[in-house]
Amino acid sequence: MKVTINLKITVLFAAAFLFVCALFVLLGKVQIDSYLTNEQNRQKEIVEKIIYNLEMREDFSIHDYLLSKSFVLVENERDIKYIIAKGEKVLRVDSVYGSFSSIIYHNQIFFYVKQADSKQLLYELNTSARLEYLFLFSFFFSLILIVFLYFSVLRSLMPLKILKRKIENINAGKIESLHEYSQINDEISEISFEFDHAINKIQELIKSRQFFLRMIMHEIKTPIGKGRIVCEMLDDQKQKERLITIFERLELLIDEFGKIEKVLSRNYQLNLQTYHLSLILEQAEDYLMRDDFYQKVKITYKEDAMIVADLELFSLMLKNLIDNAIKYSDDKSCEIICSADYIIVRNTGMQFKKTFDYYLKPFVREYNAQVKGMGLGLYIINNICNLHGYNLTYSYEDGYHTFKIIFSRLK
């Protein structure tokens, strides 16, 4: 399960919500117990004062006295009978003037008076309801505040999702500006501003590199074109064909450099179609331009698979893989095995001194005094495989290097 920031915040606020609920339940119970205890003691004192005043004054009114002590008379006869029957009597004082009791019912304490003439009066505090409402108001206000903060935090994180989507688009080659976040004065705007600044620099570097490569390719193609024109003026047909082949080879190499540059800069649009593997190998053979191709390369077809690929790019990849296999082989040859789900290129040679992943990096190569190179072969091959969604694997057994490209067979 992926633990996201939203999930963490949700869990945090859910825990805070439950904690506040539990805290208010606990505080409510403590508050109610304290209130009932204090009120019970107060009513005990009230009973003592009522009895004292009744003894000292003949005109003393119990009803008026209780009203002055913040009590109100319960007038509903049904409620009176129900509270007296169901309530808990926590205090009772009997006297010649009547019976005085404190009754607890639904977390409220009532004052019950049964006079000597059998008249029954029930009083409740007019402040008890206010206290309860105040407590409930505090409780719901706290919950609403937590919910508000929760959605406020989630809303403040919404730009991160947009930022993530735009970064994914940038990774896919769709450059989008992030300057709209600069109006928001928070950490996310600072991140987007710095990221936008970095993207602009990267774009400038990419444009500079593309301009530089195009300028070089243009400058190289100019003498090639002139050389082709001069070749047509030669009388010696053999020399003419040889020079034309050389110039065509140079022009092909320049086109390859252009394609490789687009692949490495993630700026290449694949033209995916279904091809027989044999057709792709024929194209790779043309790219190699070796007269001794079948003397150097042994091809075994277990099955001429149909694969989905960009013909030019996949052929270019196989050309590089075959060319490397021939150059670095002890006997200057290699073997190709074609199957339904993979293609293998094998050659003899000394075992790599480092792991295969090391050689997939750019400008990294095994030292060989007889073979010159830039160390980009496997890096380019792996990138083209990844671009097609295929997997390049490597193994070394019995003196053979085995490069295996695994692809799904077309159903």
C-alpha positions, 0 to 999 in steps of 0.5 A: 500500500502506498503511503501518501501525504494525503493518507498521513494527513487523513490518519492524523486528523482522524486520530485528532478527531477521535482524541477530541471526542474521547477528551470531551466525553471524559471532560464531560463526565468529570464536569457533570460529576463535579457539577452534580456534587457541587449542586448536591452540596448547595441544595443541602445548604438550601434545605438547611436554610429553608428549615431555619427560615420556616422556624424563624419566619411565619411568612417565609415562602419556599417557592419565592426563596427557590426562585431567588436561588436560580430555580424554576418550577417544573409545571408539567405534571407528567414530567414531575411524576416521571422524574420522581419515579425514574430519578435517583434520590441522592439527598433527602431531609425530612422535617415537620415542614415537609420532605426535601430531596435532590433527584438526579435525572439525565445528568440534571439535579432537581429539587423536590419539595413535598410539604406537610399538606402533601403538596408536591413541587419540583424545581430545576436549575435554569442554568443547568441547560445553559451549561449543557448547551455551552458544553455541547457548543464547545464540543461541536465547535472543536469538531467543526474546527478540526474538519475545517482545518483538515479540508483546508490542509488538503486544499493547500496540498492540491497544487502538489497534485497538479505539480506532480502531473506537470512534472510527469508531462515534462518527463514525457517531453511536454514542457509546461510552465509552472509560473502560475504558482508564483502568486501563492505565497507558500512553500509550494510556490517556492518549489514550483518557482525553483523547478520552473527556473530549473526547467527553463535552464534545461530547455536552454541547454537542450536548445543549445545542444540541438543547435550545436548538433544541427550546425555540425551536421550541416557543416559536415553534410556540405562537404559531403554534398560537394564530394558527391558532385565531384565523384560524378566527374570522375572517369574511373568507375571503380574509384567513383563507386568507392567514393560514392559508397564512402560518402553514403556511409558518412551521410548515413552515420550523420542521420544515425547521430541525429536519431540517436540524439533525439532518442537520448533527449526523449524527443523521438516519436516512435513509428510503431508497426508490425514487422518480421524480425528477418526484415528488421535484421535485413535493415540492420545489415544495410546499416552495417554496410559490410560485404562480409556480413554473412561471414561474420554473422551467423543467424539462426531462426527458431521462429521468424517472430512478428514484433511491434517496433519502429523499423529504423530505430530498432534496426539501428539498435540491432546494428549497434549491438551486432557491430559491438559484438563483432568488434569486441569478439575474440574471433571477430564474429557473432551469432544471432538467435531469433525466437518467438519471444526474444532475439539473442546476440552472442560473441566470444570474449573475456568476462566483464570486469564489472557488473552489466549495469555499469556498462549501461551508463554513457561513456563507459566501456571495457578497455581494449587497445585494439577497439576505439569507441566512445562507450555509448553503444550499450547505453544507446541500445538499452535506451532504445529497448526501454523506448519500445518497452522491451527488456535487455538482459545479459549473461556470461557462460562458457566464454560467451557474452549473451545479450538478450532482448525480450519482447512480447509476441504479437497475439 
